[in-house]
Amino acid sequence: MEEARKVFGYEEIRDIWSKTSLLTILKVALANNEYDSRSLQEKYGLSVEDIRYLWEKFPELKVNKKPSRAAISKVAGELEDKLRESSAKMLSEIELWIFPKWRELVGAVYLGMFEGRVVKNILWSAVALLIPSVRDIFRYKLLSGEECVGLFGLGAYVCEFVPERARESTTYCLPIHGVIMETPLYERAISSRKILVIPKFADYVREHLVRIPLYELAGSKFAPRFFGPAIRKTNKIIIQFLKAIKSSEIANADVDNLVLLSAWRGAYNKFLVSEKHINKLSVAMLKGVPGVVGYEGVLNKLEELPPVHESEVFKRKAKLLWMRFSISGFDLLEQFLG
């Protein structure tokens, strides 16, 4: 993992964070007229190396003169540009895929249960999934004959619903590691009506699939202008997604911890888990899931799927994906959510 951090530029990002913090400290010191070397060390805890950096950027500090606001803003802007470039490298190829109308897409009818109570109404249900690359989208044919597509990564199933005998809606969220769907459903999503008219990004925002290329969002000054509205429109989904993957525990993705949402007819509208996993589900989960039929303990038998037959490989990929997103992705998305 340390080697991967180096490859994706973690040290550069950490250095930029450190220098940005120094500028913040310098602004406070200047406001308090305490910007001589001794004050910066004793009152603000700066090291000799920190002060050398500030002197390099603002030579006037050596003779106890204040740098101008313009000079500080210029250095801050340079750091911001470097951070944008380094974050794009850290998030290279990573995309957040959102299926905002999951029930409509897969044609689900069953309303589900919640804590043993019937679900009266489902306002919406969605899937948000972080994938390492579109090159990792897996097309396969099950032994039973159906052609399917597998999307694997870190994500969440999210549903807003109204339980029986309730007046207020409730939001349900479950961490998942991917979805499998039959090829016609996948093609329906990727070819659904375009929402954006900008040629470069038109394929990314559609009625049944919103793809957010995080590397573009981080590295381009213009991408946020086009993706910002889509992110804000799906903000309820993204907020729940961020909560679901906040803990690194989700990246502990061996077969007996995996949860996949299925739109495959062999286990339609169910969560697929291993036989061992289903035996340790909580009573609350066994009492039902809003919008989903329930759990099926067959995942360990679906050896066609990479997370099953290459379990250790997938686990390493999941941990690396979580690490890269935790460094540069969380803050990137949160700034659009307000």
PyMOL commands that set and color helices and strands:
alter all, ss='L'
color gray80, all
select helices_A, chain A and resi 2-7+10-31+37-42+48-57+59-63+69-90+102-106+134-136+183-190+202-204+214-219+223-233+235-244+248-251+255-257+265-267+275-278+283-286+299-301+306-309+311-337
alter helices_A, ss='H'
color red, helices_A
select strands_A, chain A and resi 95-99+113-114+117-131+138-141+147-163+170-182+210-213+260-263+270-272+294-296
alter strands_A, ss='S'
color yellow, strands_A
deselect
rebuild
show_as cartoon
